[in-house]
Amino acid sequence: MASGGVLARKLKQQGIARSPLPDSEFVGQAFARQIEKVLRPLVKAPVGAMVIDARTVKVAEALQGVPVPAMLCLVSMEGAKGQGLLMIDGDLAYHLVDLMLGGDAGTAPMPIARTFTAIDMALCALAQTAVLGAIDEALAAAFGRPLDAPLQSAGQMQDIGQVRFAAPHVDVMVYSVALDIGSAARAGVLNLMLPLGMLDVVCASMQAKADQVPQGETADLWRVQMRRAATLAPVVLDAVLHTQRMSVDAALALKVGDIIEVPAAAVAEIQLVIDQRGGRRAQLAAGRLGAYRGAKVVKLDGPPDPRVGEHVRRALRRS
C-alpha cells in the first residue's frame, strides 16, 4: 500500500465525534448546581461549583491531566457496554475527608499528598455517589424526564495506571468542575469522563420515551423545551455592599471628594438582589466579599432563599 494512499490517510485521522447530548452546556450548568446541592449536606458547609471545561476528547488526552494520587471511580450504566470515570483530585479528596470527619470549614489547612486509606476511600465513596446522582439529575433536566438506568459506581482506585475504562482512541465527554468549599475557600477539581457510546444509550432511551408520548400530549414536549429556554435566560443579579439612607437635601448637596462611610461589617453582609416590576427588589441570598484567583468575588454564606426558587418554578409550571 502506498504511504500516501486514501485508506492510509483515513486510518491516520484522529477526528473527534460530536457529543450526542441535546445541549452540553445546559447539562454542565445543571451538573454544577446539583453538585452544590448534594455535597452541602456531606461537608456541612457552603459549596460553590463552576464548570471550567466541557469538551469531547480522546481517552488518551482526557487521562493526561489526571494527577497521582487521585480519588478515581469507574462509572457504569445498565445497558451500556463502556464505562466512564469520575476523578476527584487529591486536594479536593483531602478537603472532603477532613470536613466529613468534622473539620472546620472556616479554616483551610494545607492538603497533604498521601496514599488514601480505606477510611478515605469509604468517605469519598459517599461524595462520588452524590456526584453521580448530580449528573443523573442534570441529564434528566436536559431531557425533561428521569433516566431509566442511573449511573453507578463500579469500583474505586487511586492510581491512573490501574484504570482501563476505555480504549485510548474512544471519544469521551469531559466535564471539569472547580469546587470551592466553606468560608476559607478550600478548593479542588473533579472531572467526569463519559464515553459518547454511553451517552448514545441515554439519548436513545430518552428518544424512545418521546416516541411513546400520545399525540394529544405533544404540547408537553414543547413546554419542556420552553422551560429549558427559560432556565437559560440571563438574569441580572446585583450585589449590594451597603445601603446609605440620607435626606433629599443631603443627597443633593453631595460633591466630588465627599466621603460616605461604609461599616466594616458590610463586607460580610452583602445582599444579592434581583430587580422586580414596579422598582422593587427581591433578595435572593446573602454573602460576603472575598477574593478568588486574583479577582474580587462575592461568596454565598448560605443557600438562596427557597421562596424565590419556588416562585420561579410555579411560573414555569404555568407556562
Phi, psi and omega per residue, in radians:
M1 nan 2.341 3.128
A2 -1.189 2.480 -3.087
S3 -1.119 -0.434 -3.112
G4 -1.773 0.285 -3.121
G5 -1.135 2.837 -3.122
V6 -1.106 -0.774 -3.115
L7 -1.105 -0.716 3.127
A8 -1.084 -0.702 3.127
R9 -1.157 -0.687 -3.141
K10 -1.141 -0.663 3.137
L11 -1.172 -0.454 -3.132
K12 -1.485 -0.215 -3.087
Q13 -1.189 2.473 -3.133
Q14 -2.123 0.891 -3.121
G15 -1.170 2.647 3.121
I16 -1.907 2.214 3.118
A17 -1.283 2.749 3.101
R18 -1.431 2.589 3.097
S19 -1.143 2.387 3.122
P20 -1.368 -0.122 -3.120
L21 -1.123 2.475 -3.124
P22 -1.121 -0.537 -3.124
D23 -2.698 1.575 -3.076
S24 -1.090 -0.630 -3.131
E25 -1.161 -0.736 3.109
F26 -1.073 -0.760 3.121
V27 -1.055 -0.750 3.142
G28 -1.088 -0.748 3.124
Q29 -1.137 -0.767 3.107
A30 -1.132 -0.627 3.102
F31 -1.064 -0.808 3.139
A32 -1.094 -0.757 3.130
R33 -1.092 -0.726 -3.131
Q34 -1.196 -0.609 3.082
I35 -1.050 -0.785 3.095
E36 -0.997 -0.719 -3.079
K37 -1.212 -0.763 -3.019
V38 -1.441 -0.460 -3.128
L39 -1.481 -0.408 -3.090
R40 -0.997 -0.800 3.127
P41 -1.165 -0.464 -3.107
L42 -1.290 -0.717 -3.062
V43 -1.704 -0.110 3.128
K44 0.967 0.753 -3.114
A45 -2.759 2.765 3.066
P46 -1.085 2.470 -3.139
V47 -2.198 2.249 3.045
G48 -1.977 2.305 -3.137
A49 -2.240 2.409 -3.134
M50 -2.471 2.241 3.104
V51 -1.287 2.072 -3.135
I52 -1.750 -0.217 3.114
D53 -2.843 2.461 3.067
A54 -2.596 1.830 -3.059
R55 -2.679 2.879 3.094
T56 -1.822 2.174 -3.116
V57 -2.441 3.019 3.015
K58 -1.314 2.676 3.130
V59 -0.986 -0.733 -3.116
A60 -1.017 -0.731 3.130
E61 -1.245 -0.670 -3.119
A62 -1.112 -0.576 -3.088
L63 -1.473 -0.211 -3.090
Q64 -1.110 -0.606 -3.080
G65 -1.603 0.137 -3.119
V66 -1.379 2.119 -3.108
P67 -1.349 2.945 3.061
V68 -2.253 2.164 -0.014
P69 -1.436 2.840 3.040
A70 -2.571 2.614 3.113
M71 -1.449 1.871 -3.040
L72 -1.893 2.554 -3.130
C73 -2.494 2.088 3.035
L74 -1.253 2.468 -3.063
V75 -2.070 2.219 3.125
S76 -2.174 2.878 3.096
M77 -2.605 2.354 -3.140
E78 -1.055 2.273 3.138
G79 1.634 -0.160 3.114
A80 -1.887 2.391 -3.090
K81 -1.356 -0.729 -3.078
G82 -1.413 3.097 3.079
Q83 -2.238 2.670 3.054
G84 -1.825 -3.064 -3.115
L85 -2.501 2.303 3.028
L86 -1.931 2.125 -3.109
M87 -2.005 2.165 3.005
I88 -1.960 2.058 -3.059
D89 -1.166 2.861 -3.025
G90 -1.011 -0.714 -3.129
D91 -1.086 -0.824 -3.120
L92 -1.141 -0.717 3.113
A93 -1.061 -0.732 3.121
Y94 -1.046 -0.817 -3.114
H95 -1.162 -0.699 3.125
L96 -1.076 -0.810 -3.140
V97 -1.098 -0.797 -3.105
D98 -1.065 -0.780 -3.106
L99 -1.255 -0.641 3.125
M100 -1.226 -0.329 3.061
L101 -1.638 0.174 3.066
G102 1.754 0.274 3.117
G103 -1.108 2.783 -3.102
D104 -1.438 2.048 3.137
A105 -1.242 -0.201 -3.132
G106 -1.523 -0.071 3.089
T107 -2.175 2.795 -3.110
A108 -2.285 1.448 3.103
P109 -1.148 2.677 -3.135
M110 -1.162 2.195 3.097
P111 -1.062 2.532 -3.125
I112 -1.913 2.165 3.088
A113 -1.345 1.939 -3.088
R114 -2.654 2.868 3.047
T115 -1.241 2.386 -3.113
F116 -1.313 2.403 3.103
T117 -1.509 3.036 3.099
A118 -1.086 -0.621 3.105
I119 -1.163 -0.734 3.088
D120 -1.012 -0.807 -3.111
M121 -1.102 -0.717 -3.119
A122 -1.169 -0.730 -3.139
L123 -1.191 -0.734 3.141
C124 -1.210 -0.404 3.058
A125 -1.059 -0.606 3.087
L126 -1.116 -0.772 3.130
A127 -1.168 -0.695 3.134
Q128 -1.107 -0.746 3.094
T129 -1.081 -0.702 3.123
A130 -1.130 -0.707 3.137
V131 -1.149 -0.699 3.098
L132 -1.142 -0.623 3.030
G133 -1.121 -0.575 3.126
A134 -1.165 -0.712 3.127
I135 -1.239 -0.549 3.040
D136 -1.037 -0.800 -3.139
E137 -1.149 -0.654 3.140
A138 -1.152 -0.742 3.104
L139 -1.157 -0.677 3.112
A140 -1.104 -0.669 3.111
A141 -1.164 -0.612 -3.128
A142 -1.213 -0.633 -3.096
F143 -1.672 -0.201 3.120
G144 1.418 0.197 3.133
R145 -2.776 2.668 -3.097
P146 -1.220 2.752 3.114
L147 -1.282 2.519 3.046
D148 -1.184 -0.776 -3.104
A149 -2.158 1.922 -3.134
P150 -1.242 2.793 3.054
L151 -1.287 2.468 -3.070
Q152 -2.334 2.707 3.071
S153 -1.334 2.327 -3.133
A154 -2.036 0.311 3.117
G155 2.354 2.622 -3.125
Q156 -1.949 2.609 3.062
M157 -2.603 2.969 3.081
Q158 -2.368 0.123 3.116
D159 -2.234 2.097 -3.098
I160 -1.066 -0.406 3.108
G161 -1.161 -0.313 3.127
Q162 -1.526 -0.129 -2.992
V163 -1.543 2.272 3.031
R164 -2.427 1.177 -3.046
F165 -1.641 -0.299 3.105
A166 -2.891 2.766 3.108
A167 -1.153 2.650 -3.085
P168 -1.025 -0.461 -3.073
H169 -1.568 -0.035 -3.117
V170 -1.260 2.474 3.098
D171 -1.479 2.355 3.126
V172 -2.287 2.561 3.011
M173 -1.581 2.166 -3.072
V174 -2.012 2.126 2.987
Y175 -1.874 2.057 3.101
S176 -1.864 2.127 -3.026
V177 -2.148 2.222 3.058
A178 -1.625 2.312 -3.122
L179 -2.008 2.547 3.123
D180 -2.311 2.029 -2.988
I181 -2.073 2.315 3.035
G182 1.310 3.018 -3.099
S183 -1.280 -0.261 3.139
A184 -1.649 0.133 3.057
A185 1.047 0.857 2.966
R186 -1.147 2.208 -2.973
A187 -2.181 2.751 3.088
G188 -3.080 3.091 -3.067
V189 -2.320 2.473 2.976
L190 -2.209 2.520 3.096
N191 -2.097 2.311 3.030
L192 -1.967 2.100 -3.101
M193 -2.008 2.028 -3.112
L194 -2.104 2.101 3.094
P195 -1.034 2.517 -3.133
L196 -1.093 -0.482 3.078
G197 -1.083 -0.651 3.095
M198 -1.185 -0.724 3.108
L199 -1.177 -0.551 3.059
D200 -1.048 -0.699 3.115
V201 -1.106 -0.736 3.120
V202 -1.084 -0.819 -3.102
C203 -1.137 -0.697 3.133
A204 -1.118 -0.703 3.122
S205 -1.122 -0.732 3.137
M206 -1.191 -0.642 3.115
Q207 -1.155 -0.654 3.102
A208 -1.093 -0.672 3.090
K209 -1.152 -0.698 -3.135
A210 -1.124 -0.635 -3.141
D211 -1.194 -0.372 -3.113
Q212 -1.514 -0.103 -3.119
V213 -1.215 2.222 3.126
P214 -1.019 2.689 -3.098
Q215 -1.028 -0.599 -3.113
G216 -1.217 -0.204 -3.104
E217 -1.917 0.285 -3.115
T218 -1.112 -0.456 3.121
A219 -1.111 -0.437 3.133
D220 -1.131 -0.669 3.092
L221 -1.124 -0.689 3.081
W222 -1.097 -0.705 -3.138
R223 -1.126 -0.667 3.104
V224 -1.049 -0.767 -3.140
Q225 -1.136 -0.677 3.128
M226 -1.175 -0.654 3.089
R227 -1.123 -0.707 3.119
R228 -1.090 -0.744 3.118
A229 -1.112 -0.650 -3.135
A230 -1.156 -0.683 -3.130
T231 -1.202 -0.379 3.119
L232 -1.594 -0.077 -3.120
A233 -1.144 2.417 -3.130
P234 -1.212 2.497 3.126
V235 -2.262 2.297 3.108
V236 -1.440 2.107 -3.137
L237 -2.036 2.070 -3.119
D238 -1.711 2.369 3.047
A239 -1.799 1.965 -3.057
V240 -1.717 1.979 -3.132
L241 -1.290 -0.777 -3.092
H242 -2.810 2.466 3.084
T243 -1.921 2.094 -3.104
Q244 -1.828 2.193 3.105
R245 -1.787 2.333 3.102
M246 -2.639 2.900 3.131
S247 -1.262 2.863 3.112
V248 -1.085 -0.735 3.137
D249 -1.059 -0.735 -3.130
A250 -1.163 -0.668 3.134
A251 -1.165 -0.703 3.140
L252 -1.240 -0.375 -3.113
A253 -1.537 -0.024 -3.132
L254 -1.119 2.489 3.125
K255 -2.523 2.924 -3.123
V256 -1.036 2.295 -3.139
G257 1.744 -0.237 3.095
D258 -1.160 2.594 -3.121
I259 -1.909 2.229 3.039
I260 -1.951 1.987 -3.068
E261 -1.239 2.401 3.066
V262 -1.996 2.143 -3.120
P263 -1.006 2.554 -3.139
A264 -1.077 -0.517 -3.110
A265 -1.349 -0.113 -3.058
A266 -1.123 -0.563 -3.111
V267 -1.140 -0.349 3.123
A268 -1.785 0.126 -3.101
E269 -2.321 0.700 -3.125
I270 -1.303 2.343 3.138
Q271 -1.770 2.303 3.033
L272 -1.756 2.011 -3.002
V273 -2.193 2.713 3.105
I274 -2.131 2.329 3.104
D275 -1.188 2.494 3.075
Q276 -2.164 3.049 3.119
R277 -1.144 2.652 3.110
G278 1.330 0.295 3.116
G279 1.373 0.104 3.140
R280 -1.452 2.881 3.106
R281 -2.329 2.451 3.080
A282 -1.935 2.281 3.121
Q283 -1.426 2.111 3.142
L284 -1.491 -0.711 -3.102
A285 -2.874 3.052 3.082
A286 -2.156 2.614 -3.114
G287 -2.666 -2.934 3.122
R288 -2.405 2.733 -3.140
L289 -1.380 2.375 3.133
G290 -2.639 -2.934 3.137
A291 -2.341 2.507 3.120
Y292 -2.617 2.112 3.129
R293 0.940 0.743 3.066
G294 1.393 0.114 -3.124
A295 -2.153 2.632 3.061
K296 -1.308 2.342 -3.119
V297 -2.391 2.864 3.000
V298 -1.953 2.158 -3.099
K299 -1.890 2.277 -3.125
L300 -1.191 2.432 3.068
D301 -1.634 -0.241 -3.112
G302 -2.822 3.044 -3.137
P303 -1.189 2.698 3.084
P304 -1.039 2.736 3.134
D305 -1.043 2.062 -3.104
P306 -1.098 -0.399 -3.137
R307 -1.160 -0.614 3.112
V308 -1.168 -0.781 3.120
G309 -1.090 -0.707 3.137
E310 -1.171 -0.629 3.091
H311 -1.094 -0.736 3.130
V312 -1.158 -0.736 -3.139
R313 -1.111 -0.658 3.099
R314 -1.124 -0.690 3.128
A315 -1.135 -0.677 3.132
L316 -1.193 -0.643 3.127
R317 -1.166 -0.566 3.136
R318 -1.337 -0.325 -3.083
S319 -1.255 nan nan
